[in-house]
Amino acid sequence: METKLTLTLDESVIEKAKGVAIARKTSVSKLVEDYLEQLANNTNEYNNIWDDTNFVAEMDSRVESYENGTAKVFTFEEIKKAVVETYQAKKATK
């Protein structure tokens, strides 16, 4: 069942999305739907990691070291890899 959703977005984002939709021969609505579906699927897979107090403490520690200027700057790929490894290790111990 399809349901209508109204979004308020920056005009430049809407224009860029229209360009992407045209290039992909689809609609902005379909782009948003696909993105939200992908986000929901990935989020469900990794939601339990935030229940891991060791992982959360490690992330808090990294934020603190970043704030006081002693942190290593991590790329998105490094962070993603750490999250996946932690999730897989936690899953393997169950």
Backbone as CSV, one residue per row, in Angstrom:
resi,resn,N_x,N_y,N_z,CA_x,CA_y,CA_z,C_x,C_y,C_z
1,MET,0.838,-1.180,0.000,0.000,0.000,0.000,0.881,1.241,0.000
2,GLU,0.631,2.135,-0.882,1.397,3.375,-0.951,0.722,4.449,-0.119
3,THR,1.546,5.257,0.561,1.064,6.353,1.384,1.829,7.597,1.006
4,LYS,1.149,8.718,0.982,1.779,9.980,0.623,2.575,10.515,1.815
5,LEU,3.744,11.085,1.533,4.612,11.674,2.546,5.055,13.040,2.048
6,THR,4.938,14.036,2.902,5.381,15.381,2.542,6.689,15.675,3.253
7,LEU,7.688,16.120,2.507,8.993,16.448,3.058,9.308,17.910,2.799
8,THR,10.021,18.518,3.712,10.518,19.869,3.519,12.028,19.770,3.388
9,LEU,12.536,20.132,2.197,13.962,19.999,1.911,14.487,21.294,1.318
10,ASP,15.793,21.459,1.412,16.437,22.602,0.785,16.208,22.523,-0.728
11,GLU,15.926,23.652,-1.331,15.622,23.694,-2.759,16.745,23.109,-3.610
12,SER,17.987,23.356,-3.216,19.112,22.830,-4.008,19.166,21.304,-3.943
13,VAL,18.785,20.732,-2.817,18.756,19.272,-2.684,17.685,18.693,-3.608
14,ILE,16.539,19.356,-3.651,15.453,18.902,-4.517,15.888,18.943,-5.983
15,GLU,16.535,20.018,-6.384,16.979,20.136,-7.779,18.012,19.060,-8.127
16,LYS,18.933,18.803,-7.214,19.930,17.752,-7.458,19.253,16.389,-7.548
17,ALA,18.288,16.143,-6.661,17.566,14.868,-6.667,16.802,14.687,-7.971
18,LYS,16.207,15.763,-8.484,15.503,15.686,-9.763,16.471,15.309,-10.883
19,GLY,17.669,15.885,-10.845,18.676,15.553,-11.852,19.083,14.092,-11.782
20,VAL,19.269,13.582,-10.568,19.621,12.173,-10.393,18.480,11.288,-10.885
21,ALA,17.259,11.664,-10.541,16.098,10.882,-10.970,15.994,10.821,-12.491
22,ILE,16.207,11.939,-13.138,16.160,11.975,-14.604,17.256,11.075,-15.184
23,ALA,18.456,11.187,-14.627,19.580,10.380,-15.129,19.321,8.888,-14.944
24,ARG,18.624,8.536,-13.873,18.344,7.116,-13.586,17.000,6.662,-14.146
25,LYS,16.311,7.573,-14.821,15.003,7.266,-15.410,14.028,6.746,-14.356
26,THR,13.936,7.490,-13.269,13.025,7.141,-12.186,12.460,8.435,-11.611
27,SER,11.763,8.342,-10.509,11.191,9.529,-9.877,11.937,9.844,-8.582
28,VAL,11.795,11.070,-8.118,12.376,11.452,-6.832,11.740,10.606,-5.727
29,SER,10.458,10.354,-5.828,9.779,9.515,-4.827,10.420,8.137,-4.740
30,LYS,10.736,7.548,-5.900,11.357,6.221,-5.915,12.773,6.277,-5.341
31,LEU,13.505,7.345,-5.628,14.838,7.508,-5.041,14.752,7.548,-3.516
32,VAL,13.810,8.331,-3.006,13.640,8.456,-1.556,13.215,7.115,-0.961
33,GLU,12.267,6.453,-1.612,11.811,5.146,-1.119,12.968,4.146,-1.060
34,ASP,13.750,4.073,-2.131,14.882,3.144,-2.172,15.897,3.471,-1.085
35,TYR,16.180,4.766,-0.909,17.132,5.171,0.116,16.622,4.801,1.512
36,LEU,15.368,5.095,1.803,14.820,4.798,3.129,14.764,3.297,3.390
37,GLU,14.460,2.533,2.348,14.449,1.078,2.495,15.848,0.550,2.803
38,GLN,16.838,1.065,2.076,18.220,0.655,2.320,18.659,1.052,3.728
39,LEU,18.321,2.245,4.137,18.666,2.731,5.466,18.023,1.864,6.539
40,ALA,16.751,1.546,6.367,16.039,0.723,7.348,16.645,-0.673,7.439
41,ASN,16.985,-1.259,6.299,17.583,-2.598,6.304,18.939,-2.597,6.986
42,ASN,19.779,-1.626,6.677,21.101,-1.552,7.302,21.000,-1.223,8.778
43,THR,20.089,-0.342,9.142,19.943,0.050,10.538,19.485,-1.130,11.377
44,ASN,18.529,-1.908,10.873,18.055,-3.064,11.635,19.177,-4.063,11.883
45,GLU,20.047,-4.209,10.905,21.141,-5.168,11.031,22.123,-4.759,12.121
46,TYR,22.348,-3.463,12.289,23.366,-3.005,13.221,22.805,-2.355,14.484
47,ASN,21.494,-2.331,14.654,20.902,-1.689,15.824,21.446,-2.230,17.144
48,ASN,21.611,-3.516,17.234,22.023,-4.126,18.506,23.407,-3.707,18.956
49,ILE,24.215,-3.206,18.061,25.571,-2.813,18.446,25.546,-1.695,19.476
50,TRP,24.523,-0.850,19.450,24.446,0.264,20.396,24.090,-0.205,21.796
51,ASP,23.666,-1.463,21.931,23.413,-2.041,23.250,24.710,-2.533,23.893
52,ASP,25.765,-2.621,23.126,27.063,-3.088,23.608,27.745,-1.946,24.359
53,THR,27.794,-2.027,25.686,28.339,-0.926,26.490,29.818,-0.702,26.216
54,ASN,30.566,-1.750,25.895,31.989,-1.571,25.571,32.161,-0.760,24.293
55,PHE,31.336,-1.065,23.300,31.418,-0.335,22.035,31.066,1.137,22.248
56,VAL,29.981,1.385,22.974,29.556,2.755,23.234,30.621,3.503,24.032
57,ALA,31.218,2.856,25.030,32.279,3.491,25.822,33.480,3.832,24.938
58,GLU,33.832,2.931,24.022,34.946,3.178,23.106,34.644,4.385,22.214
59,MET,33.426,4.459,21.703,33.052,5.596,20.862,33.062,6.895,21.672
60,ASP,32.580,6.850,22.915,32.613,8.034,23.778,34.054,8.486,24.006
61,SER,34.944,7.519,24.210,36.354,7.821,24.423,36.957,8.490,23.188
62,ARG,36.586,7.991,22.020,37.116,8.570,20.782,36.607,9.992,20.568
63,VAL,35.345,10.229,20.904,34.797,11.575,20.780,35.516,12.521,21.733
64,GLU,35.744,12.064,22.960,36.438,12.893,23.954,37.844,13.232,23.477
65,SER,38.572,12.247,22.941,39.926,12.522,22.475,39.907,13.453,21.266
66,TYR,38.870,13.359,20.451,38.746,14.281,19.324,38.531,15.710,19.836
67,GLU,37.665,15.834,20.847,37.356,17.152,21.386,38.568,17.808,22.041
68,ASN,39.455,17.011,22.649,40.633,17.619,23.286,41.865,17.629,22.370
69,GLY,41.675,17.257,21.096,42.730,17.394,20.104,43.746,16.272,20.053
70,THR,43.490,15.162,20.734,44.462,14.061,20.744,44.040,12.882,19.872
71,ALA,42.944,13.013,19.175,42.398,11.877,18.425,43.000,11.746,17.041
72,LYS,43.059,10.510,16.586,43.359,10.233,15.192,42.055,10.483,14.436
73,VAL,42.139,11.078,13.289,40.951,11.294,12.469,40.726,10.033,11.647
74,PHE,39.534,9.453,11.761,39.193,8.220,11.064,38.387,8.533,9.812
75,THR,38.636,7.749,8.780,37.826,7.875,7.573,36.513,7.141,7.799
76,PHE,35.549,7.408,6.944,34.274,6.711,7.028,34.484,5.209,6.908
77,GLU,35.352,4.797,5.990,35.600,3.358,5.786,36.202,2.709,7.035
78,GLU,37.084,3.412,7.736,37.670,2.867,8.966,36.601,2.705,10.046
79,ILE,35.733,3.679,10.153,34.662,3.602,11.150,33.701,2.475,10.798
80,LYS,33.333,2.396,9.527,32.429,1.339,9.074,33.032,-0.037,9.370
81,LYS,34.320,-0.193,9.081,35.000,-1.470,9.324,34.977,-1.811,10.816
82,ALA,35.227,-0.824,11.672,35.217,-1.062,13.124,33.831,-1.476,13.601
83,VAL,32.805,-0.831,13.077,31.433,-1.171,13.466,31.096,-2.587,13.024
84,VAL,31.428,-2.925,11.787,31.135,-4.267,11.273,31.893,-5.324,12.070
85,GLU,33.175,-5.096,12.343,33.968,-6.068,13.106,33.409,-6.256,14.513
86,THR,33.018,-5.166,15.150,32.451,-5.266,16.488,31.136,-6.027,16.457
87,TYR,30.306,-5.721,15.478,29.020,-6.394,15.334,29.231,-7.890,15.092
88,GLN,30.154,-8.228,14.201,30.396,-9.636,13.879,30.967,-10.380,15.076
89,ALA,31.865,-9.741,15.825,32.437,-10.372,17.009,31.338,-10.623,18.053
90,LYS,30.481,-9.651,18.223,29.393,-9.796,19.191,28.448,-10.909,18.759
91,LYS,28.145,-10.937,17.460,27.242,-11.959,16.918,27.846,-13.356,17.067
92,ALA,29.168,-13.459,16.883,29.856,-14.764,16.963,29.874,-15.325,18.381
93,THR,29.791,-14.457,19.392,29.838,-14.919,20.776,28.474,-15.363,21.292
94,LYS,27.437,-15.142,20.506,26.081,-15.543,20.947,25.814,-16.969,20.634
